């Protein structure tokens, strides 16, 4: 299983409702794809503010296999969603951190 983490740093003045609407679109991106086991979207609740580095939102997608994750990465809907994220976060791609973890 692959757990795909995406951490997001939005500008401080970004409307929270617009962030929520944007991230809700992830479900539509993943719905037609096989191998998506779970999707979680949420806010960073860590009290360790100095090491959060502004990454206050995230989503996690669990994929059954590496091939399922790879199919998601090249999917047209994912590419479009990713472009909207890059446009919305602080600093373009500098406002996004991706970390994939292989789980047994």
N, C-alpha and C positions, 0 to 999 in steps of 0.2 A: 504494500500500500504506500502511496505517496501522499504526504500532507503538504499542501501548497499554501504557504503563509504569504500574505501581502500586507505590508504595513504602509500606512499613508499619512503624509504630513500636509494637511490643508492650511491655507492662509488663516491666520487668527480671525480675520474679519469675514470669513466665509459663513454664509447662512447655514445653520445646522440642518434646517429642513431640506436645503438643496443637497447637502451631503447625503442625508438619509435617502432621498429620492434617487440620487445617482447610484448609490450602493445597492439599492433594492433591485436595480436593473440586472444585477449579477444572476439572479434566479432565472431570468428569461434567457440569458446567455447559456447557462448550464443545462436548462431543461431538455433540449433535444440531444444532448450528448450522452453516450453510454459510458459507464464506468465512474460516474460521479456518485459517490456514496453519501456525502454530507457537505453542507455549506453552512458556515457560521459567519455572521457579520456582527461587529460590535465596536464599542469604544474601549480605549485603554483605561483601565481602572487602577493602574499601578500608582502607588504613592511615591515612587522613586523618580520624581520629576526631573532631577538633573540628568538622569540617564535615559529618559524617554526621547530626548532630542526632537520634540515636536511631533512624534509619530503617535497621534491620538486616536486613530481609527485603523481597523484592520478587517481582513476577511481571511478565512481558512477554508480550503476545499480539500476534501479527501477523495483521492482517485484510487480505484481498485488496482491499477497497474501503471507503470511508467508509460506504456503506450497510450493509455487513456489520457494521462496528463499531456503527453506530446500532441495528441489530437486536439485537445483544448487549446494549446498554445498557438496552433496554426489556424484554428477555426475563425472564419470571417467575423462572426458576431463577437468573439473574444477580442479580435484585433480592433474592432470599432470601439468596444467598451474600454479597452486599454488606452486608446487614443483620447477618449473623453476623460479618463482618469489623469493622464499626463497633462491635459489642458487645465484640469481643475485643481491639481495639487500645487503646493508651493515649490517652485523651482523646476518644474517639468519632471524629468526622470529622477532628479535628485530628491524629489519628494515621495519616491516609491522605493521600498525595500522588499525584495522577494527572497524567500528562503524555503527551499523544498527539502523535506525530511523524509527519508525512506524508513518505514516502520515495518516490523515483522508481523 
